[in-house]
Structure formats: C-alpha cells, structure tokens
Amino acid sequence: MIYLIKPLIVNITIIFSLLFNLNMFFPFRKRKPLSKKEQTIFALFGAFAALLCMLYPIETLKDTHFDLRTIPILVVTLYGGLYPGLLCTVIVATVRYFIGGEFLYVGIVISVLALIIALTFRTIFLKSNNKIVIGLIILAFYYLGYIFLLYHTVPFLDIQFYIVYFLSFFVTFISIIIVVERLIVANRQFDETLYLEKLSTIGQMAAAFAHEIRNPITTVRGFIQFISTETKDEKLKQFAPLILEELDRTNKIITNYLTVAKPTPFSLEYVDVNKVLMDSIELLRPFGSYRNVSLDLDLVGTHYIYSDEQHLKQALMNILKNGIESIKVENGGYVKIKKQEGAVKGTIEITFVDNGIGMTKQELEKIGLPFYTTKTKGTGLGSMITNRLIHEMKGRIYYESKENKGTNVTVILPIASKYL
C-alpha cells in the first residue's frame, strides 16, 4: 500500500503549496470577477500544479499514470470559470499526449471529464451556502464517470487501488474547498481591517482641523449675508448667492468629516426594514423624478433588524442617491430595489440595481476609500460613511459594476434574533 500512498502525498503537498502561493499573489475573494490576465494566471497556476503532480505518478501500475492532476482542473474551473478551466485542461491534456503510453486517451478523457463536470455544477456551486455538499455531489458524478471508464479500460486495478486513490482524491478535493472558503473569509476580514484603519486615519485628521475651519467659515458667511443686503455694489449682489452656496457646501463637507471622525452613538431598537426602505424611497422619489429616474421597490417578506433606524435610513438613502445620480438626465433610467432573505440563514439582502454609467474595474476597487469619488463635485465621504454604518450594523456591503451598464450594490444585514 505504501507504493500508492507516497506519490499521492507528494501530489497533495504540491497542490496545497501552490494554492497558498496563488492566494499570496491573487487573494481569493467573493463577488470580485477576475480579469482576463488574472484568469490566465489562475489557469497557469492550476496547470503548473497538475504538471508537477504528473511528475510524481503512481509508477507501479504498468503503463498507467495515476496522479491527482484533475483536482487542479476541477478547482480552477469551479472558481475561475470556462476560460481558465479550459486553458488548464488543454495544457494538461497536451502534456499527457506527449507522455504517451497505452492508456494515453484514458488519461486525456478523465481531464476533459473533470472540466465538463465542473462547468456543469459551477453555477450551483458558487451560489450555494454549503459548498461541501455541492462538492460531494460533484465528486459523486465525477467518480461515476471515472470509475466506469477505469473498469472498462484498465481491468487489472485491484480494490486496494480504488480505495486508496479515490479516498485520497476525496480528502484532497474537499479539503481544498474548505481551505479556499476559509481564505475568502480571511481575505475579507483583512480588507475590512485595512478599511477601518483608513477610516481611523481620516477620522483623526478630520477631528484635528474641522472645528477650527468651521468657525471662521460661519463668520465669513454672516458678513457676506450682511454686506450683500446693505451694499450698492451690483457685482457683490450678483455673486453673493454663489459665495454663500460654496460656503454652505464647504460646511457640509466639514460636517461629513466630523461624522466620520466622531460617529453619533447608535440608538438600538427593533427596526422594520420594509418601513425604512419605503420611507427612504418616498423621500427621494421627487429627486428621482427630477432626474428622469424611476424607483421600483420589491419587498419579499417582513424583516426586522436590531439597529439604529436613522443610521440605516442614512446608509440606504446614500446608496439610492448615488444610483440616481449615476444616471444621465437626458437618457433617464431606473433604480430597482429588492429586499429578501439572504443566502446565509439569519440575514436579509437588499440589492440596488441601476442602469447608470457604471464604473471601471479600477474605480470599483477604490469605491468607499477616503477622498475617492467619481462625481465632479463629490468628496467620496458619502460612500465612506455608508460603508462604516453598514459595518457598524454588523453587515456587509458589496459593489458590482460595469462601465456604461450600471451598478449593483448588495447590502447584507443580520436579522434581529427575536424575529428569527
């Protein structure tokens, strides 16, 4: 049995080593589509892992080349999609072709079978909250095809081989799914930690100068109002409203800085999410009509969260307002809001979908960061405050966007335990 176990242990070590190396270069994340470049590198990492496995096959089974090379194909296809999965499979199949041997075509077929099975179940796998169960289903279908093929083409394999090989395959594949999902969670927590550190930095800076600036601005505003009513200078009368408007805008920016620096305390209560959404939409409906934007609300069920109603309303209205402002007035458009139970038990999911100008991948990566905005007169603090409020409610917020196609914002919040 040792002649079976030793090469398989080497294969397992290779696969996990490259998995952790890949996470260092391209951290695993949910809801973040890979670029073509990243997909290519993902495929090459998978192919490299498979090729290294092929260098250490089980060598005592005549002219066969048994190893764990199809595991990288399965994983790359499930998490990467068609292009990286196909590229990885083509590279592995090509190398297997040049290795040759009596069972050449069997070796190629099992690689192609892994690609087909992974593509078939990929959508279900990615949407599932229990990827272990879906992984077991994927393995079951793959094993059916794999074992059927071996039974009819490689008759000299004994029961000991089937037990050791397929048990090793099972343990490795399921372990990789568990590790990848844990890495996704760890990477998300790391990103949130960095984000909160940036919030802390801007908060300290804001607290240092905001109060000092606000006082002279208030004084200047008062004098401008007084002088403009008494003066006979027509130019001053003409430009005074503009000056006051800009001073008010400056004061609003300072207020936003102070909100980030010293958040107001939460007044915790059981909040009806449906009511908050309906109130928010009614408040912004005139603004939407002014910009030729329709607001559509779809509420599935009744849900409560234990949080601060005003803070929740502020966060949701910020998202809604951004969606409205992303749509060009001359074109018109829509913002669709849907609230339903979340994919994770005990959560609700609120999605905001607009058909506005969208964002590039580079803009999407910076959304919510200090000082970053896609608006000509924005400060970036609106999205920043929204993200902080959602995090303080123990929730999460995700952004998906395509340039000239629109943006999809998803807010996930925990349901109050009293209403579970």
N, C-alpha and C positions, 0 to 999 in steps of 0.2 A: 504493500500500500504506500510505502514511503516514496516509491518512484513516481507515484501520482501526485502526492501532496507537495513535494519540494518545488517542482516548477510552478505549481499553482500559487504557492505562497509568494514566489518571486513575481508572478503576474500581478497578484493583489497589491504587493508593495509598490510596483511600478505605477499602477493605476491611481492609488491614493496619493503618491508623491506628486504626480503631475496634476492631480486635482487641486491640491493645496497651492501648488505653484501657479496654476491658472487663476485661482482666486486672488493671488497677490497682484497679478497684472490686470485682470478684469474681474473685479468683485461681483459675485452673484447677487442679483437684485431682482425683486419683483417689479412688474409694471414698467420696466425700462427696456424698450426694444433695442436690440443690438444693431449697430450699423453694419454695412457690408464688410468693412475692414475687421470689425470685431467678430463677425460671424466666421470670416475666413480664418482668423487666428484661433478661434474656438475649435473649428474643424481640424486645423493643423495640429493643435494640441491633442485632440482626440485621436487623430491618425497616428501621431507620434507614439502615444501610449499603446495603441493597438499594435504598431510595428515592433515596439520593444517587447510586447507580450509574445509576438511571433518569433522573436529570437530565443525565447525560452519555452518551447512547447514540451508536451509530454512525449518523450523520444522513444518509448519502449513499445509503442503500438504500431509496429510495422511501418508503412509508408504514410501514416496519418500525421497531421499537425494540429493537435488539440491544444488550445490555449484559451485565454479569456478576451480575445480581441474584439468580440462582438459586444462586450459590455460598453466600451467607449462609444461604439456606434449607437447603441440604444440611448445612452445618456446625452450625447451630443444632439441627437435628433429630437429627443423629448424636450430638452431645454433650449435648443438653438433653432430648430425648425428644419424645413426641407433643404435649403441650400447648404448649411453646414453638415447636415446628416448625409446628404448625397455626396458632397465632396469627400467627407471622411470615408464613406463606403467605397467610392471609386478608387481612392488611394490604397485602401486595404485590399480590395479585390485585385487591383493591378499587381501589387507586390505578391499576393498569393498566386497569381497567374505565373509569375516568373519563377516562383519557388517550384511549381510544377508538381509532379508525382501522380500516382494512380488515383488519388482522391481529390484531384485539383478542383473539379467542378462542384463537388460536395462542399469544399471549403468556401467557394465563391457564393454558392446558393445560401449558405447559412448567414453570410454577411448581408446579402440582399434581403433575406427574410427578416433580419433584425431591423433594417431600415423600414420595411413595409409595416411591420407590427408597430413600431414606434410612431410612425406617421399616422397610422390608423387611430391610435389611442391618445395622440398628443393633446388634442383639444380637451378631452375629458380629463386627462392627467393635470393639465395646467389649471383648470377651473376647480378641481377637487380640493376639498379641505383635508382629505385623508389620502395623501399620495401613496402611503404604504399599501393601502388596499388596492388602489389602481395599479401600483407596481406589481403586486401579486397577480392581478388579472393579466397584465402584460406578459409576465413570466409564464403564466399558465398557457396562453396562446402560443408563445414562442416555443415553449417546451413541446407542445403537441406537434408542431411542425418539425422541430429539430430532432426529437426522438423518433418520429415516424421516418424521417429521412435517414437517420443513422441505422435504424432497424432494417431498412431495405437495401442499404448500400454498404454498410460496414458490419457484416454479420458476426465478426469474431470478437466484438466487445462483450465483456462479461458484466455481471450485475454489480461487481465491486467498482468498476469504472463509472457506471451510471450514477451510483450513489455518491462517490467522492466528487466527481466532476460537477454534477448538477447541483449538489449541495453547496459546493464552493461558489459556483456561479450565483446561486440564490442569495447566499450570505453577502457576497460582494456587491451585487446589484442593489439589494435592499439597503445595505449599509451606506452606499454612495448616495442614495436618495435621502436618507436621514441626514447625512453629513451636509449635503448641498442645502437642504432646507434649514438646517441649523446655521450654516454660513450666511444664508439670506437674512435670517433674523439678526445675526451678529453684525452684519454689514449695515443693516437698517439702524440698529441701535448706535453703531459707531457714527453714522451720518447724523443722527439726531443729536448725539453728544457734541459733535462739531458745530452743528447749527445752534445749539443752545449756548455754546461758548461764544459764538459770534453775537448772539443776542445780548449776552452779558457784557461783551466789549462795547457794543454800541450803546448799551444802557448806561454804563459808567461814563462814557464820553458825553452822552446827552445830558445826564444829570449835572455834569460839570459846567456846561455853558448855557443850557436852555433858559434857566431862570434869569441869568444876567442879561441875556439878549431880549427877553420878553419885556422887561421893564422899560428900557428906552424906546422900544417899538411902540408901546402903549402911549408913551409921552408924545412921540412924534405924530402918531395918529390923531391924538387930541388936538395938537397945534394945527395940523393940516385942516382938520374939520373947522376949527375956529377961524383960521385965516381965510379959508375959501368962502366963508359966509360973509366976511367983512370987507374983503379986498375988492378993488375995482379992476384988477388985472384979469383980462379975459382969458389969457393963456393959463393962468393958475386955476381959474374956474373950470376951464376945459379939461385940464389934466388932473385935477384933484381927485375925481372919482377913480381914475386909473391908479393913482398913487395909493388911495385907500384900499382898493381891491388887492393890490400887490402886498400891502402891509398885512391885510387880513389873511392872504394866502401864506405869508411868512409865519404869521402867528399860528395858523393851523398846522403847519409843518412842525413848529416847535411843540405844539400840543401832542402831535403824534410821537415825537421823540420822547416826550415825558411819559406817554402811555407805555412805550417800550421800556423806558428806564425804571419807572415805578408803577407796575401794573396795579390797577384797583383791585381790592380784595373781592373774592368770589362770595356771592350771597347764595348759598346752596339751597336748592329746593327741587321738587319734582316738576320737571318741565315737559309740557306737551309739545313734542316736536312738530306735529301737524299744525298746531296753532301758530308757533313761531314762524314756520315756513309760509303759512297763509298771510300772516301779518307783514312779513318781510316783502312778499311779492306785491301786496296791495300798496305798500309804501313806495315801491319802486316802479309800479305799473305806469304812472304818468311819465316818469323819466324814460321808460321803455317806449311808450307811445311817441314821445318827442323825438326819439332816435329811430323810429320806424322799426321797433323790435317787439315781437310778440313773446309773452311769457306763458309757458304751459306747465302746469303742475299736476303730477300724478302721485297720489298718496296711496300706498298699499299697507293697510292695517293701521292701528293706533299704537304709538310707542312713546314711552317717557324715558327721559334721562335725568340723572341727579346732578344738576349743574346750575349755572347762573344764566337765567333767561336772557338778560340784556347782553351778556358776553356772547352767547350763542347767536343771538339776533345780529349782533355786530359782525361776527365772523361770516355768517351766511349772506348778509347783505353786501359785504365786501366782495365775496365771490360773485354774487349775482350782478353787482355793479360793474365789476371787471368784464364779465361776459357781455353785458350790454354795450359797454364802451369799446369792446373789440370788434363790433360790427359797424361797418361803414353805413352812415345815414342814407346815402344815395342808393345803396343796394338793399337795405333792410335785412331782416333775418329773424332768428328766433333764439331763445334760451329755453331749453327743456329741463325741468327739474323733476327728479323722481326719487321718492323715498320708499325704501323697502327693507326687509330683514337682510342683514349682512350674510355673506358667505360663511363667516365664522359665527358659531352659535353665541347668542347673548349680545349681538351687535346689530346696529342699523347702518344702512348705507344710503347716503344722499349723493346723487350724481347731478352735476350741472353740465349740460351739453349745449354748446353754441356753434354756430356756423360762421364765426368771425374770421379775422385774418390769421389766427393761429400763431404759432411760434416755431422757430427753427429749433433744432436739437440743442444748439449752444445756448439759446435763450431759455429753453426749458430747464436746462441744468442749473441756471442761475436764479430761477424764479424763487422769490421769498428771501433772497440774500439781502444784506444791508446795502442800501443805496442803488439797488438794481431795479430798473423799471423799463418797460417797452413803450411807455407813454411819453409824449414830448414834454408834458408839464408835471410828471409824476416824480415821486421820491423813492418808490419801492417799499415804503413803510406800510402801506395798506396790506399787501400780501404777507409782509413780515409779521404784522400784528395778528392777522388771520391765522397764520401757521402757529404762532405762540399760543393763541387762545385755544385752538383745537388740541394742541399738545397738553395744555393745562387741563383740558376736559378728559384727559386720558384717551384721546382719539388720535386718528392718523389722517393725513391728507395726501392725496396723490394727484399729480398733474400728467395728463397725456395730451399731446397737441401735434398737429401737422400744419405746416405753413400753408395758408390760403384754404385750409379745410375746416379749421375750427379747433376748439379746445374742450377737453373732457376733464372735469375736476370731480374727484371722488372723496367724500368725507365719511369716515367710519367712526362711529361713536358707540361706547358701551351702553346697553340698556340698563336702566335702574334695576337693581336686584329685586326690589319689591314687585316689579312687573314682569319678571322672568317666568 
